[in-house]
Amino acid sequence: MSVQRVLSTLGLPVILIIAFTVFTGLSDSFLTAANLESMILSFAISALMFLGLTWVFTIGEMDVSFVAVAALANMITAGLVIAGYSWGAATTLAMLAAFAIGVLNGVLIAKLGLPSLVTTIATGGMASALAAAIGKGSSMGIDQPGYLQVLFDVRFGIVSLLVVLIVVLVALCWYVQERLTLGHYIFSMATNPAAAREAGIPTARITIMLCVFAALCSGVAGILLAVQLSSGQPSIAQSLFLDGLTAVLLGGTMLKIGKPNILGTIVGVAIIAVLIRGGALLGWSDASFSTIKGLLLLFGVTIVVWTGRKPA
């Protein structure tokens, strides 16, 4: 096995193990049930939000609207529940809004040929503006728990039912990526989009579908944050923006070098979750967190871009 293969297979998991071991040694509170429970839940919701984002990046496009979509779904849910609508109606409308943004992103990128970065900056800006308008720039408290509360309340030790369901979803996405035709199409589009189109792969349809999936993942994450925090907050997901880009691009250094992939993203999310919880226990400042995440992001971008330019 080549050195590159070993590093791509074991590099990120080793970093995760080292970080976990270091924080365990530095803080007596790191391995407590309360801390692990909080860290696992945070990891699961973040993993859900970044799941669809991974495949958008895999095909060579960008989506920076994901946090805005999460915030919009969060505020629609909170606003409607507070206005007297049922949780079912509120979450349905929130998901329809996320779906609409995903379709808009996909059509503009795949059908009209607009640059994905510019497109998702624009749609993300609109989603953020709508989220702020719903609460008039302020957070909104939710008094009554909804039907989704059971996902947090049903527990298996320190792991909630929500975490179990997200793990199952991640496993299904990995299976699609590695075993089904769609997964092969996605990586074919990543390798050579023109050749993929000439081979009859419906690249436009797949691009739209992946944009919609990414938006739906963000929408569900925004709804779950409303349930978890019993509030709607227009900027609730802003702290996850850098986390999402870092996890996806850092994950592109694992297994399929230069290509973001499901397993790589999940390990990247786990590394960030450990750093955040461990650093918080040690009193790290926001500047320290941002610096570390920025360095990890630069590392991931460098590897992805460099490998993309290597001759076949």
C-alpha positions, 0 to 999 in steps of 0.5 A: 500500500502506497504512502498516499493511500495510507495517509488518505485512509488513516490520516483524518481518523488518526487526527480525530483519535489524537484530538480526542485523547489530548482533550481527555487528558487535559480536561476531567470533564471531557469524558463525562456523560453530559459532555459526550451527550452534548457533543454527539447531538451537536455532531449529529445535527451538523452532520445532517446539515452538511450531508447534502452539501458534500455531494454538491461539492463533489460534482464541482459546484459550490453551495454557500446558502446552506446556513441561510436555508437552515435559518429560514426553516428555523424561523418559519417553524418558530414563527408559525408555531408562535402564531398558533399553527400546528407543528405539523403545518409549520414544519411542512411549510418550512420544508417547502421553503427549503425545497423551493430554494434547492430547486431554484439553486439547481435550475439556475446552476444546471439549466441557466449555467450560472456560477454556483458560488454567485447563485448560492450567495444570492439565494442565501442572501434572500433566505437570510433576509426572509429569516430576519424579517420573520422575527424582525431581527430578533429571536423568538421563543417557543413555549410548546414542544412539538411532535419532534421532541420525541426524537430528543427524549427517546434515549439509548444511554447517552444517544438519542433516537435522533442521533440513531436516525441520522446515523442510519441516513448517513449509512444510506447515503454512503451506500448510494455513493459507493454501491448504486449507479447514482454514486458512480454518476456523481463521481463521474461528473466530478472527474470529467463533466463533459465526458459524463454528459457525452456518456448520456449521464443526466448531469443537469437533472442530477445537479438539480437533485443534489441541490434540492437534497442539500437544501432539504438537509439544511431545512431539517437541521434548522427545524431540529435546532428550533426543537432543541433550543425551543426558539427561532433565531435568524442567525442560528446557523451562522457559526456552522458556515465555516464548520460546513466548508471545513468538514466537507473540504477536509473530508475531501482529503480522505479516501477519495483524494480531492473529492469530497465524500460522505465518510470523509465529511463525517470524520471531518464533522467529528474532528470539529465537534471534538475541537469545539467541545474540548476547546470550550472546556479549556476556555479557548476564545472564539479567535482560537476556534476560528483560527484552527478551523481556518487552517483546517479549511485551507488544508482541505482546499489546498489538497482538493485543488492540488489534486484536481490539477494533477494530470491524469 
